[in-house]
Amino acid sequence: MSLPRGRILAAPLLLLGLACSRPDPNTVRLPSQTAHHNDDPPVMINPSSPVVYPQALLARGIEGKVVLRLFVDESGRVDLDSTELAESSGYPALDSAALSAVGQFHFAPALRNGVAIAASFLQPIHFRHPEAGGTSP
């Protein structure tokens, strides 16, 4: 007895559909404080970057990226006590330059459905040599 060709193909598709509908036990669930669909992150509103490229590293053409974890309140103010180095550039002078400028950062606050909220987020700081075609921090 042979089955029509359409029925033979339907069985694997049905099994594939069932396999995809089960939750994966290796899936990591994110905490409820993660961004929602109607969230807008804080936006830096400084007219120019307050980060100063260390002259000794600039002269040597050393570039890097520092990632800071910042906490901004509902008014857009950075909580300096909660600032952390999330990812080092590998150069202590670049890390220090990024951290020392945080007090001069100005942000528009994060928004949830148009309402200002406090938020923790990662802020990358790029140190690029001007002659390498990039821009400084």
N, C-alpha and C positions, 0 to 999 in steps of 0.2 A: 504494500500500500504506500503510495507516495502522496505527500502533502503538496498543495499548491505552493508555488514559489513564494508568494506573499506571506504565508503563514510561517514559513521557515525563517524568514528574515525578522518577523515580528517578535519571536521569542527572545533573541539576543537583545533587541532594543528594549523590551520590557524588563529584562534582568538588569540592563544597564541603568534604566530609569530607577529601579528599586535600589540599586547600589548607591546611586547618587543622592537619594533622599535620606539616607541614614546619616546622623551626625558623625563626623570623624573624631575619634577619641584623642587624636593628636592636635586638634585645633585648640589654639589658645584663645580664651575669651578675654576681651579687653575690659578694663574697669568702666563703670558707668560714667566716670568723669571725662571720657574721651569726647572728641568733637562730635557734634550732632549735625544733621543735615542743614539746619539753618544757622550754624555758627560761623562767625567771621573771626579770624585770629587778630591779635593786637597788631597794629601797623606802626612802624617807626615813623615819626613825623619830623625828625631833625632835618633842617634844610641841608646840612652836610654832616658827614660822619665825624663824631667826636673822637674816634679811635686814631691814635698817633702811631704810625709805623715806626718801630725802633730804627734809628738812623744806622746803627752798626749792621743790622740785618738787611736793611734796604741797600746799603752800599755794597754788600756782598751778593745781592740778588736773591736772597733767601725769601721764599714765599711759603705760605701755609694757611691752614684753615683752623679756626678755633670755634668750638660749639659751646655756647653758654646755655644753661637752663635758667630761665628768668621767671619771676612771678610778677604780674602786673595786676594792680587792684582795679576796681570799677572806674576809677578816675583816670587810669592810664599811667599811674606812678609805679615805678619799679621798686619792689621791696628788696633793698640791698642785702638784708640779712639772709634772704632765701636764694640769692644768686650762687650758682655752682658752675664749676668747670665740668661740662658734660663730656667733652672730647678735646684732648690736648692736641696742639699742632705739632708737638715734639720739640718745640723751641720755647723754653721758659719765658724768654723776653716777649714773644708774640702772645703767649697766654696772659702774661702780666699786663700787657698793653690793652688787651681786650677787656680784662677784668677791671682795670683802673678807669676805663671809660664808661662803665655801666651807669654811674651816678649822673652822667650827662645825657643819657638816652631819654628821649621823650616819645611816648606812644599814645596813639588813639587806643582806647580800651577794646578788648574783645567784645563781640556782640553775640547775643543769642536771641534770635527773632527780633532783632533791632534794639534790644535792651543791653546796656553795658553790664558786663560781668567781669569778675576776677578770673584770671587764667594763668596757668603755668604752661610754658612752651619752650622750644629750643630755638635759639637765635644763632645762626652761623655768622662768623666774622671772617671775611676773606682778606688775606694780605697778599696782594699781587703787585709785582714790580711794574711800574708804569711803562718801562721799556719792553716788557714781555707782551704787550698788547692788551693787558687787562687794566683794571682800575684799582686804585688803592682802596683800603677798607671802606 
